[in-house]
Amino acid sequence: MMLSVLIPTYECTCYKLVEDIHAQLDACAADYEIIVFEDGGHNQVSHIANLKINELSHCRYERRADNVGRSAIRNRLAEEAKGEWLLFVDADAKVVREDFIHQYIKAAKEGHLLVCGGITHTEKSPAPSCVLRWKYDREYELRVGLVSTQLSAFNFLVHRETFLSVRFDEALTTYGWEDVILGLRLQEKGVTVYSINNPLLHDDTEESGRFLEKTEESLRTHHTHAALLEPHTRLGQTAMRLRKNHAAWVVRCSFFLRPLVRRNLLGKNPNLKLFAYYKLAYYLSLG
């Protein structure tokens, strides 16, 4: 089998990630390639650092001229891949298992068409200005665990023909939910997620303000594609239930507390129950 490791990046230095994966592929004596596409970013520091990727065997780094978005850049990577199997990895990941590649090769040889390895986070809290995302992600990991039945684009393996029969939906030009929609469409074809304990570490150093902005953008994306997403997400199911019971207006009206809630979320000790309320209220306020 040939494995194509596909890494989309946007102004992120990922040479160390590629180097670590490259070393494991060589150790497995695998037939492979690693392709990294910079999605139209202009950061020269990360670009110069990533150019070193081209010095590694079977590796290619290319800066694309235009920013096409999270879905389209992954599709472009898959189109250029030569491997029978595609391993998608986000650029802000870190390898934490010495058998990371081996576990995926094993799952592929067992005949699983869609394999999700999961995501883990540091146990130590980052700087106070970055704590919201870390606390949210860490709580999710502790509640759900590393093995989840939901597809995450952060770290997953898929058979190339299976992927190309569906692809990421390029109608999603804003942030969020492209992996959930891909998983739903694969499920329609009878392909379900096979989850294994094979995580990559996520770099949770995103400023809380920026994370809140991305959260709001993802909620707008969800609202745009509500017909498809609402029956399959916890947020959507809650919104549907509130509308059915004519109670959505109560949550919408309480959104006047938004400034106070934001103050907490952007502080040193954000309350995750308030964050859940904020997301639901923001979503319902969209109409």
JOLINLIN-V479287 format. One record per residue. N is the residue number from 0. RES is the residue in one small letter. SS is DSSP state (H for helix, E for strand, L for the rest). OMEGA is omega in degrees with one decimal (999 if undefined). D_CENTER is the distance of its C-alpha to the mean C-alpha in Angstrom with 1 decimal. Layout:
((N/RES/SS/OMEGA/D_CENTER) (N/RES/SS/OMEGA/D_CENTER))
This chain:
((0/m/L/174.2/25.6) (1/m/E/-177.6/23.8) (2/l/E/174.1/20.2) (3/s/E/176.3/18.2) (4/v/E/-172.3/15.4) (5/l/E/-174.4/13.3) (6/i/E/172.0/11.6) (7/p/E/179.8/10.9) (8/t/E/174.4/11.9) (9/y/L/178.3/13.3) (10/e/L/-179.5/16.1) (11/c/L/176.9/14.7) (12/t/L/-175.3/17.0) (13/c/L/-179.6/15.6) (14/y/H/-178.1/19.0) (15/k/H/177.0/19.1) (16/l/H/179.7/15.9) (17/v/H/-179.4/17.5) (18/e/H/-179.4/20.9) (19/d/H/178.5/19.8) (20/i/H/178.6/18.3) (21/h/H/-179.7/21.3) (22/a/H/179.4/23.7) (23/q/H/178.0/22.4) (24/l/H/177.0/22.7) (25/d/H/-179.2/26.2) (26/a/H/178.7/27.1) (27/c/L/-176.0/26.3) (28/a/L/-176.5/28.4) (29/a/L/170.3/25.7) (30/d/E/-168.6/25.9) (31/y/E/167.6/22.9) (32/e/E/174.1/21.5) (33/i/E/-179.9/18.6) (34/i/E/178.0/17.7) (35/v/E/176.8/16.0) (36/f/E/170.7/16.0) (37/e/E/-172.9/16.2) (38/d/E/171.5/15.5) (39/g/L/178.3/18.7) (40/g/L/-177.6/18.6) (41/h/L/179.2/22.0) (42/n/L/-175.8/21.6) (43/q/H/-179.0/24.3) (44/v/H/179.7/23.6) (45/s/H/-179.3/20.2) (46/h/H/-179.4/21.7) (47/i/H/178.7/24.7) (48/a/H/-177.7/23.0) (49/n/H/177.2/20.7) (50/l/H/177.8/23.9) (51/k/H/179.0/24.8) (52/i/H/-178.5/22.3) (53/n/H/178.0/24.9) (54/e/H/178.4/27.4) (55/l/L/-179.0/25.7) (56/s/L/177.4/26.9) (57/h/L/-177.8/24.9) (58/c/E/179.5/22.4) (59/r/E/173.6/21.9) (60/y/E/-178.8/20.4) (61/e/E/175.1/21.0) (62/r/E/179.8/20.6) (63/r/E/-173.4/20.5) (64/a/L/-174.4/22.9) (65/d/L/173.5/21.0) (66/n/L/-176.0/17.6) (67/v/L/176.7/16.5) (68/g/L/-171.5/13.1) (69/r/H/-179.4/9.5) (70/s/H/-174.3/10.8) (71/a/H/-177.8/14.1) (72/i/H/176.5/13.3) (73/r/H/176.6/11.5) (74/n/H/178.1/14.6) (75/r/H/177.8/16.9) (76/l/H/-178.7/15.7) (77/a/H/180.0/16.4) (78/e/H/-177.7/19.7) (79/e/H/-178.3/20.9) (80/a/L/178.6/20.0) (81/k/L/-174.1/23.1) (82/g/L/174.3/21.8) (83/e/L/-179.4/22.2) (84/w/E/-179.9/18.9) (85/l/E/175.5/15.5) (86/l/E/178.7/13.1) (87/f/E/179.8/9.8) (88/v/E/176.5/8.6) (89/d/L/-172.3/6.9) (90/a/L/-178.0/10.1) (91/d/L/178.9/10.0) (92/a/E/176.6/10.2) (93/k/E/179.2/13.6) (94/v/E/-178.6/15.5) (95/v/L/179.3/17.3) (96/r/L/179.3/19.0) (97/e/L/-179.8/21.8) (98/d/L/-177.2/21.4) (99/f/H/-179.4/17.7) (100/i/H/-178.6/18.7) (101/h/H/-178.9/21.7) (102/q/H/178.4/19.8) (103/y/H/177.4/17.9) (104/i/H/178.4/21.2) (105/k/H/-179.0/22.9) (106/a/H/178.7/20.6) (107/a/H/-179.7/21.1) (108/k/H/176.7/24.8) (109/e/L/174.8/25.0) (110/g/L/178.8/24.0) (111/h/L/-174.6/20.6) (112/l/L/-177.7/18.9) (113/l/E/-172.7/15.4) (114/v/E/179.7/14.3) (115/c/E/-175.0/11.3) (116/g/L/176.8/11.9) (117/g/L/-175.2/10.0) (118/i/E/176.9/9.2) (119/t/E/-174.0/12.2) (120/h/L/179.4/13.5) (121/t/L/177.3/16.9) (122/e/L/-177.5/19.8) (123/k/L/179.3/21.4) (124/s/L/176.7/20.7) (125/p/L/178.2/20.0) (126/a/L/-178.2/22.3) (127/p/H/-178.4/23.3) (128/s/H/-177.1/21.8) (129/c/H/-166.8/18.2) (130/v/H/-174.7/18.8) (131/l/H/-178.2/17.2) (132/r/H/-179.5/13.5) (133/w/H/-177.7/14.7) (134/k/H/179.6/16.9) (135/y/H/-179.1/14.6) (136/d/H/-179.4/11.9) (137/r/H/179.1/15.0) (138/e/H/179.2/16.7) (139/y/H/178.9/14.0) (140/e/H/-178.9/14.1) (141/l/H/-178.0/17.9) (142/r/H/-173.8/18.2) (143/v/H/-175.7/16.0) (144/g/L/-177.9/16.1) (145/l/L/-176.5/14.1) (146/v/L/-178.0/14.9) (147/s/L/-179.8/13.3) (148/t/L/-179.6/14.3) (149/q/L/-179.7/11.3) (150/l/L/173.4/8.9) (151/s/L/-178.6/5.3) (152/a/L/-177.4/4.2) (153/f/L/-170.8/3.8) (154/n/E/179.6/7.4) (155/f/E/179.5/9.7) (156/l/E/179.2/13.1) (157/v/E/175.0/14.9) (158/h/E/-171.8/18.5) (159/r/H/-178.7/18.9) (160/e/H/177.2/21.3) (161/t/H/179.9/19.3) (162/f/H/-175.7/16.3) (163/l/H/176.9/18.8) (164/s/L/-178.0/20.5) (165/v/L/-177.9/17.7) (166/r/L/171.5/15.1) (167/f/L/-177.5/12.4) (168/d/L/-177.5/14.4) (169/e/L/172.2/15.5) (170/a/L/176.3/17.2) (171/l/L/-178.6/14.0) (172/t/L/176.8/14.8) (173/t/L/-169.6/13.5) (174/y/L/165.9/10.3) (175/g/L/167.0/8.2) (176/w/L/-179.2/8.7) (177/e/H/178.9/8.6) (178/d/H/177.8/7.1) (179/v/H/179.7/9.6) (180/i/H/175.4/12.3) (181/l/H/179.6/11.9) (182/g/H/179.5/12.4) (183/l/H/-178.4/15.3) (184/r/H/173.3/16.9) (185/l/H/178.5/16.9) (186/q/H/177.0/18.3) (187/e/H/178.4/21.0) (188/k/L/179.2/21.9) (189/g/L/-179.9/22.3) (190/v/L/-178.8/19.3) (191/t/L/-178.4/17.6) (192/v/L/169.5/15.0) (193/y/E/-174.2/16.8) (194/s/E/176.8/15.2) (195/i/L/178.7/16.4) (196/n/L/-176.0/16.6) (197/n/L/-170.1/15.1) (198/p/L/163.6/12.5) (199/l/E/179.4/11.4) (200/l/E/177.1/12.0) (201/h/E/179.2/9.8) (202/d/L/-176.3/12.1) (203/d/L/-179.9/12.6) (204/t/L/179.5/15.2) (205/e/L/178.1/14.2) (206/e/L/-177.0/17.3) (207/s/H/178.4/17.6) (208/g/H/179.1/19.0) (209/r/H/178.2/16.1) (210/f/H/179.1/13.6) (211/l/H/176.4/16.1) (212/e/H/179.2/16.3) (213/k/H/176.8/12.6) (214/t/H/178.8/13.0) (215/e/H/177.7/16.1) (216/e/H/179.2/14.6) (217/s/H/177.3/12.0) (218/l/H/175.9/15.2) (219/r/H/176.2/17.1) (220/t/H/178.4/14.7) (221/h/H/-179.2/15.1) (222/h/H/178.7/18.8) (223/t/H/-177.7/19.2) (224/h/L/-174.1/17.9) (225/a/H/-176.8/19.5) (226/a/H/-179.9/21.7) (227/l/H/-169.6/18.9) (228/l/H/-170.2/16.5) (229/e/H/-179.7/19.1) (230/p/H/-171.3/20.6) (231/h/H/179.6/17.4) (232/t/L/179.5/15.7) (233/r/H/178.2/17.5) (234/l/H/-178.2/17.7) (235/g/H/-179.8/19.1) (236/q/H/177.8/21.5) (237/t/H/179.2/22.8) (238/a/H/179.0/23.4) (239/m/H/-178.9/25.2) (240/r/H/179.5/27.3) (241/l/H/177.9/28.4) (242/r/H/-179.0/29.4) (243/k/H/-178.8/31.3) (244/n/L/178.5/33.2) (245/h/L/-178.8/33.8) (246/a/L/-177.7/32.2) (247/a/H/-177.3/29.4) (248/w/H/179.8/31.9) (249/v/H/179.7/32.4) (250/v/H/179.9/28.8) (251/r/H/-179.3/28.9) (252/c/H/-178.8/32.2) (253/s/H/-176.5/31.0) (254/f/H/174.2/28.5) (255/f/H/177.7/31.3) (256/l/H/-175.6/30.2) (257/r/H/-179.2/27.1) (258/p/H/179.3/28.5) (259/l/H/179.5/29.4) (260/v/H/178.4/26.0) (261/r/H/179.8/24.2) (262/r/H/177.1/26.7) (263/n/H/-174.9/25.7) (264/l/H/-179.4/21.9) (265/l/L/-179.6/22.5) (266/g/L/-174.9/25.0) (267/k/L/-177.4/25.2) (268/n/L/-177.1/24.8) (269/p/L/179.7/22.6) (270/n/L/-174.8/23.3) (271/l/H/174.5/20.3) (272/k/H/174.6/22.7) (273/l/H/178.5/23.4) (274/f/H/178.1/19.7) (275/a/H/176.7/19.5) (276/y/H/-177.7/22.7) (277/y/H/-178.9/21.6) (278/k/H/-179.6/18.6) (279/l/H/-179.1/20.9) (280/a/H/178.6/23.7) (281/y/H/-178.3/21.8) (282/y/H/-178.7/20.5) (283/l/H/179.0/24.1) (284/s/H/179.7/25.6) (285/l/L/176.6/24.0) (286/g/L/999/26.6))
